[in-house]
Amino acid sequence: MKKSRSMNQAPSNPNSNGAPSGGAGNAVGGAAPAPASSSPGGMSPTFSPLYQQIKALITQSLQSGEWKPGELIPSEVELAGRYKVSQGTVRKAIDELAAENLVVRRQGKGTFVASHNEARAHFRFLKLMPDEGIPHQPGHDYLEVKRIRAAAEVARLLDLKSGDAVVYIKRLMTFDGAPTILEELWLPGQLFKGLTAERLAEYKGPMYGLFESEFGTRMIRASEKIRAVAADAGAAQYLKVTEGTPLLCVDRVSFTYGDKAVELRRGLYLTAQHHYQNELS
């Protein structure tokens, strides 16, 4: 079993397998050509179905902030009139957006922009579940929050230049008072100006909710790499275990609209009374 790496090292690059959000013009007609792909016989165009064009336009409005997290978006009938397409085409586009957790349908109320301040969104990214009992919000103890220059690997994974400013956060997460997760985060300094230890400590909701509401950055998806490691002396001290205790190391890169990487995170998870749960669909 590997020793847990120094908490000052950047995570290695998790495989990125999500497709970037597509763009579209204001006028919607038939299927529009996407970028051409090469083949042995030369260039052959590919085409985007009409509902995919509508999905791209709705995503564009979400990204621009026309509809804020938690807000009701126009009805399918209104969107059909806006884009001059059938209601069925709009419904298919919204079906995909709902499946990707960008919007939430509420029976009898309409479709809302998804928000990280909802409990269901929080547990979408926090995958550590108790072996017994129901999942609940952990406690947070912020150990370090500072602006530093990005090391080469951090810069590469966040698509920054080496030496660019990043916000570095180190925190300990507890469940029922027991230290369970030791985390490090790296965030682009330009996007997260003004993020301080005091602001993090006083915010009562999930961290992604703060990023969304105060910094206009919504985490859409994440790519993770998971491996077993042995606790080094530093991790053992924070998690109150003996050196060499098995831990789960989770390296994550989180992305916002347009498939832009906006967070790098490494977590060391103690799984004596918890397990990592992921549902595949």
N, C-alpha and C positions, 0 to 999 in steps of 0.2 A: 504494500500500500504506500502510495506517495506521501511525503510530508506536505502539509499545507504550505503553499508558497508564501513568501513574505507579502504582507498586506500592502506593501508599497509598489508591488509589481502590477502591471496591467494585465487583465485577462487576455487569453488568446482569443482569436476571432471565432465566435460561434458562426455556424453555417447560416447564411442568409438565404431563405428560400421563398420569401414573399414577393409578389410582383408589385412594382410601383403603381401608384394610382395614375390612371391615364388622364390626359387633358382633352378638352373638346372645345369647339367654337361655340358661339352663341346661337347660331342657326342650326337646327337639326333637320336633316333630310333623310335620305336612305343610308345604307351602311357606308360609312366613310373608311377610306383606306388607312390602315395603320402603317408604320414604317415597314418598308419592303424587306424581305429576307432573301438572302442569297441562296442559290441552289446550283448544282453542277451545270445546269442549262442556262444560268444567268439569273437576273433579278425577277422575283415573282411577288406581286403585292398580296397582302393579307387584308381581310376586311373585318371591321368591328360591327357586331350586331347592334341594332338600334337601341335596345335596352341598355347595352353597355355604354353607349354614348350618353344616355340619360343619367346613368349611374355616375359617369365621370363629371357631368355638369352639376349634379347634386353634391358630389364630393368636393367640387371646386367651391361651391357655396359654403359648405361646412368649413373648409380650410380657410376661406377668406373671413369667416366670422359673421357671415350674414345671419346665420342661425347659431346662437350660442349653446354651449352644453346645458342640457336640461330644458331647453326651449322646445315648444311645439313647432314642427315644420308645417308648411302648407299641406292641405289634403291632397290625396291622389288626383282628385278632380281638378283642383287648382293647378297642380304641377303639370297635369296633362294639357291644360289650357295654356300654361306658360310656355311649354316646349312644343306645343302643337303636335302631340302624339296621342295615342290611345291610352286610356286609363290602365289597360292591361300591361302596356309597355312600362308605364311608371311603376305599377305594382311589382313587376319582375325585377326592376332596378332596386326598389326598396327592399325586396326579399333578400337580395344579395348583401345590401348594406346592413340589414339586420343580422344576417348570418355572420358578418364580419364585426359585429358589435359596434358599428358606427352610429346606428340609430336603434331605438327601442320602441316596439309597438305596444300600446296599452289598450286593452279591449274597451271600446266605447269612448275612448278619449282621443285617440289619434296616434301619430308617430312623433317621437321626441328625439332630440339629439342626445346620444348616450353621454353620461357623465361619470367621472371617476369618484364622485361623491356618493354614488349609490353603492350599497353594500355588495351587491352582486358583482359590480365592476372590480371592487377591491380584491375579492377572492379569485377573480379571473387571473390576477398576477401573483397573488400570494398562494403558493401551492402547498405549503406545509400544513398538514392537518393533524389534529390530535388522534392518537390511537383510540381513545375513548372520549365520549362527550361530543359537543358540537363545536365547530370552528368559531373563533372569536378574535376580536382585534387585539394585536399584541401591544405591549408597552414599548416606548422608545427612550433610549438614553443616547444623546448625541455626544460622541467622544471627541470628534474633531470636525470643524467646518472651516475651510480656508480656501483662498484663491491661490493656485499654483500654476506653474507652466507645464503644459502637456508634454509628457514623455513621448517618444516617437511612436510607440505602440498605441498609446491612448489616442494620440492625434490621428493615426491611421484609421482606427476603428470608428472615430467620431467625425471623420472627414475634415479634420482641421490641419493646420500647419504645425509642425513640431515647434514647441515653445509658445503656442497660443495659450491664452488664459483659460483655465478650467476651474470649476468649483469642485473641490474634493470634500467628500463627506464620509465620515466613519461613524457608524452607530451600532448599538447593541439592542437587539429586540428580545423582549421577555414575554413569556406566557405564564400567567398566574405567578409572576414574580421570579420565575426561573429563567436565567439567560439561555437562549436557544439559538439565536441567529446573530452572527457577527458579519456586518456588511460594510463594503466600501462602494462609493459611487463617484463617478466622474461625469460632470455636466459641462457643456460648452459655456464658457464665461460670458460670451456676448448675449446669449439667450437668457441667462439667469443672473443678470446684474441685480444686486440688492438682496440676493438670497443669503441670509445670515443664520447663525446658530440660534439667535433669539427668535427669529421669525419661524424657524422650523419647530422650536420647542413650544411656542405658544399656539401653533396651529393644531387643532384637535382632530381633524379628519385625516384620511390617508394622504401620504406624500404626493401621490399622483394627482390628487384633488387640488393640492396647493399649486403644483406645476401648471395645472389646467386653468385655475381661476385667477391666479396672480401673475403668471408668466406667459399665458396664452399658448402653452405647449401641451398638447394632448398625446399621450402614448396610445398608439393604435395597435401595435403588435410588438412581439419580442421574439428574439431567437436565443436559445439557450444551449449551453454545453454542460453536462453534468458528469462528475467523476467522484470516486471515493478517494479521500485523502486521510492522512493521520494528522492530528492536531500538533502544531509546533508549540513552542513555549508561550508565544504571545497569545495565540488563539486559546490555548488551554487556560491561561490566566483569566481571560475575559469570560469564557464559557464555564469556568469553574469545574474543569475536568482535568484528568491527568494527561500529561504529554503523551502523544501516540494514540489517544482515543479516536476511533473512527468517526469521520465527519463526512457530510455530503458537500461538495464544492460545486456551486452553480454560477457559471459565468454567463451574463446576459447582456445583449445589446438591444435596446428598445428604440422603436422607430415611431415617428409622427407621420402626418400626411406627406405624400410624395416620396415615401420610403426614405426619409431623412433620419439618420441615426442621431439621437439627442440624449442618450444616456448609456453609460457603461457601468455595469454593476457586478460585483462579486460577492456572493454570500457563502458563509460557512455555516452549515446547518447541523445541529445536534439532533439526532433522530432516536434517542433512547425512548422517548414517549411520543414521538411524532413520525409521520411518514410523508413523503412527497407524492402528491396525487395529481394526475393529469388525465383529463377525459379526452379521448380521441373521437372525432366525428368526421 
